[in-house]
Amino acid sequence: MDKFSDWQWQLANRITTGAALSSYVSLTDQLAQDIEQAGKVFRWSITPYYASLMDRDNPLCPIRMQAIPCKDEVEEVKGISDPLQEEHQSPTPGLIHRYPDRVALTVSSTCAMYCRHCTRKRFVGEVVQKTSWSAIQAGIDYVSSHSEVRDVLVTGGDPLILPDGRLEQILKQLRSIEHVDIIRIGSRVPVTLPQRITPQLCEMLERYHPIWLNTHFNHPKEITDESATAISRLLKAGIPVGNQTVLLKGINDNLGTMRQLVHGLLRIRVRPYYLYQCDRVVGTQHFWTPLQTGLDIIDGLQGYTSGLAVPQFIVDSPIGKIPISNSKLVELGESHALLRNYEGSTMRLDFSQPIPTSCPMRSVG
């Protein structure tokens, strides 16, 4: 096997210094200094695969901006370390119980690459108590003793960084709990380390169905032959794949880029699921966009492309995920509703009258 295609080689050779990074991108002395300064505050590492997608001479390359530390992370710092208050919703270390019927179980603090916009910048890349085996076991025991929990999200860090054997230990125990219907995995390795999605991993995952996986493509440049192969292997193992994009200033905060992304995702059979407003995490303020930006993008997609391509715009919060949209319900009365379509046209729906059986044809050509 070519070493570049070996996921363990990729992990062992992650880029963690400016000198190593200079093999992939041009670095001025100032950029190298900025990387070193920000890297002292927030952990960083980049797989050689992901670095190979970078534009060597463009500091505004969307791949570079997601992966390389910059001075904006540590200058004029805004935000808070735990904006979703996960630490206050953890009955056991690393288990988050926010919703009535589901929990998130953090099983790793390690990622293939440390995204600069990460919600969990406060602990990713560090050895933490919440990802010890005793903490993971305590979380599994909590699920076992709470019959209302029917859905478990296995998350991190990135759970697919774990060896197959350790991951199988977790899945096997969760699947043995009678009231657990669904196991979900949250992982960005199909994007940052697609070599990790091996036939052996997929064969193991297939034993613990139903399993769903949500991944995290943010830009069309991340859709490559390698990532498409990883997705194909997951799908052939019966694992549906959804995508959760984060809206990031300068990376994907325009309709054209987002349309390219969602269309590209559908071509590799990944369902655009959520478009997240970027969390107000310390060190991410340079990525924040106005709420209206996301609303306008959704309005620019809805009706102008397949509904399969339109994600739900979400603001995450300590009280849960809140869907946001420009209202299509203009007016609601006891006997009627006034509705607006994607073009801004309105239609009165009279509850006392039958729905029309025909409507004007749209002219084509």
N, C-alpha and C positions, 0 to 999 in steps of 0.2 A: 504494500500500500504506500502511495505517495505520502510523505510525512505531513504535507499541508492538509491532507484529507483526514488525518487522524485527530480526533477531538482532544485526546489526551496530550498530543504534541502541541495543539493550539493553546491549551490551558497552561502547559508547562512553559510556553514561550510567549506568554502575554506581555505586552509592552507596558512598562511601568516607569520609564525614564525618557527624558527628552532626547538623549542620545539614540536610544533605540527607535523612538518615533521618527527621528530625522531620516530614517531609511525609507519612510513612506510619504512624508510631507516636508516641504521647505519651511524651516524655522529660522526666524530672525533671532538675534540675541534677546530682544524684548519679549518675543513670544515664549522663548525658552524660560526666561525669568518668570513670566506670568504663570506658566505651567507649574514651575517649582513652587511658587508662592501659594497657589490655590491647592496644589497637591499636598501641602502640609496640613491643610484644614480638612479636605474631603478626599477620601480614597479614590484612586483611579487606576484602571488597567484596561487594555484594549486587546482583543484577539488579533493576531496577524490577519486572519480572514477579514474582519471588519475594517481594519486599517487599510487593506488592499482596495476597499471601495472608495477611499478618500481621493478628492481632487488634490493633487500634490501642491499646487500653487495658489489655491483659492481658500483663504481663511474663513470665508463664509460658506464653504461647502457644507451642506446639511448633515453629512455623515461626520465631518470633523466637529461641528458645533455640538452634536449629541454626545461626543466621546472624549474630546480633549478639554481638560480644565482651562479656565480662563479667569482673568482678573475680576470680571463681573461677579464671580461667585463670592468673592471676599471683600469687595469694595461696596460701600453703601448698602450693607446687608439689611434686607427686610425679611418679613415672614417669620414663621415659627418652626421649630424642629419637628413637631408632631401635629400637623394641622388637622388630622382626622381624629385626634385623641384616642389612638389605638391603645396606648398604654393604660388608659382608664377603662377600657372595655375588654380587659384580658383577665378572665377568672383564673387562668393558669398562664405562666410565662409563654408568650408566643402564640396563644390561641385568642382570637378576637371574636367575640360573640356580640354582634351588633343587631342582627336581624333575628326574628323569632325562630325560623326553621333552618338556619344555616350558619356555619362558622368558617373562619379562615384559620388554617393551621400553618404557622411559619416553621419550616423544617430546615431552612438553610439561611445563613447570612451572606453567602457567597454568590457572586454572579460571574458569568463569563466576561462581561464588560460592565463597568459602573456608569450608568447613564447619568449625565449631568443634571437631568431634571427629576431624578428619582424621588418619589414620595418618602422613601425610607433612607434618605441620605444619613440619617442620624445613627444608623448602625450597620448598613451594608458594608461588607469588607472587613468587619471586625469579628473577633471571636466573642460571642455573646451567650449569656446564660440561656436565652429563650430557644436556642437551636441545639442545645445539648440533648443527648438521647433521653435523659431523665425528663427534660421539659417536654420533648415530643411525646413520650409515653404518657406523661400527665395529661397532655392535650387529648390524646386518643382515649384515655380513661374517662375524661370529661365528656367526650362525645358519646361514649358507651353508656354513661349514666344519665344522659339527657335524651329521652326518647323523642322530644320535639325536633331534634336535629336530623334532618333528612338529606342534607346537602353539605358536603365538606369541600372547601377550596384548599388545595395543598399549594402553598406559596412560599415566598422567601423574602429577600434574596431570590435565588432561582432553584427550585427543587430538582430540576433536571441536571444540575451540576453534581448531585449526589451520585455515587456509584450505583449501578443497577441493583445490587444486592440490598443496599440500605434503603433505596426507594421502594423495593419490593416488600421489605419488612413493614414499611408504613402502610402501603396499599393493602397488603394482605390482612393486617389487623383491622383497617377501616372497613374492608369488604366483609369481614366476619361479623360486623355489627348489623343486626337485623334491620334496624330502622334507618340505616343509611342507604338511601336510594341512589344518589348520584355522587360521584367523586369528580371534582374538577381540578385541573392543574393550570396554574398561571406561570408561563415561562416565556422568556425572550430568546432562548437559544435558537429557535428556528430562524431568527433574524441575525443574531450576533455570533452564533456558533452552530450553524446548521449541521455540521459534521457529527454533532452529538446525537442526532436522531438516527441511530443505527438500526439495522434490521433486528438485532438482538434486543435493543430497548423496546422496540415496537411489539415484538413477540411477547415480552414480559408484560407490557401494559395491557395487551389484548386479553390477558387472563383475568383482568379485574374490572370488566365492563359492568355497567355503563361508565365510561370515562369520557369527559369532554376536556378540551384544551383551548385556552385563550392565550393568544400571543400578542405581539406589540410592534407592528410595522408603523413607522411614522412618516416615511417618505418613499416615493417610487423607486429611488436608487437602491433601496434595501431589498427589492424584489429581484432576485437573481436566480440563475439556474440552480445554484446550491440550495437556496431557501425553498425553491419550488420542489426540489427533490425531497427535502425534509418533510414538507407538507404532504406530498404524495404518499410517503411512507406512513405517516400518521393516518391519513384517510384510508389507505388500504388495510390498516389495522382496525378500522371501524371507529376511529376517534374523530368526531366532528371538531373543526377548528374555527374559532372566531377571532376577531381582531379588535384590540382596544388601542386606539390612537390617542395620543395626548396632543392637544393644540399648542404649538410652540412658535413663538414669535421668530420670524426670520427663517423658519424651517418649513412649515406647512400651513401658515396662516393666510392662505389665499385659495380661492375657489379652484383655480387651474391645477395647482399641485394636489389638492384634495381629490379632485375628480380623477386625475391620473392614478392616484393611490388606490382609490376604491375600485376603479375599473381593473387595475392590475391585480388587486387581491381576488376579485371574482374570477379572473383568468386562471389563477392557481387554486381556485375553489376554497378560498378563505372568505368567510362572511364578515363584512364590516359590521361590528356590533356596537361599540361605544366610541364616541368622540368626547374625550374628557377636557374640560377646562383645566389648565395646569394648576395643580395644587400650590398654595402659597407656602412653599417650603423654603426654609433658610437657604440662601445660595442659588435660588432659581429665578430671582426677580427679572432677570434679563430675558426670560422666556415668556413672561406673562403677557396676555392679550386682553383687550376689553371683552366683556361678555357678548357684546353685539357682534364681534367678529365670528364667533362660533354660530350664532343665530343666522347670520347672513350666509355663511357657508352651507348650512343645512337647507335654507330656503333656496340656495342656488343649485342644490342637488335634487331636492324633492320635486318630482314632476318632470325634471329634465333628464333623468336617467332612471334606470330600473330601481324599484323599491328595494331590491336586494342590495343595492349599492349604497343605500342611505343609512348611516349609523344613527344611533340616538345620542343627542347632545346631552352630556351629563355634567352636573356640578357635584363632586363628591364632598361629603361633609361629615362631621361627627354624628349626625342623625341619619346618615345614609346617603345613597345616591339619589339625586333629585333631577329628573328629566326636565329640560328647559326647551321651550319652543316659542316662536312667534305664533300667537293664537290664530287658529283657523276658524274658531268660533267667534264670530263678530257680535252676535246677539242671540240671546236665548229667552224665549217667552213660553207661556203655558201652551200655546197652540202652534208655535213656529220656531224655527231656528234660521239664522242667517249665517251662511258658511262662505269662507274664502278659499279659493283654490291656489295652486302654486303660481299662477300668473297674476293674482290679485283680483280676479273676477269673483263676483259674489253670486250666490244662489240662495233663494228663500225656500226652505223646506217646510211645507205646511203639514202639520201632523194630522189634520182633519181630511187631507186629500191623499189619494194614492200617489206613490212615487211615479214620475213620468216613465213611460215604457220606452221612450226614444228621446234623443237629444240631437242638436245640430251636429253634423259631421264637420270635423276639422279639415280645412283645405290643406292639400299636400302638394308640394312641388312649386 
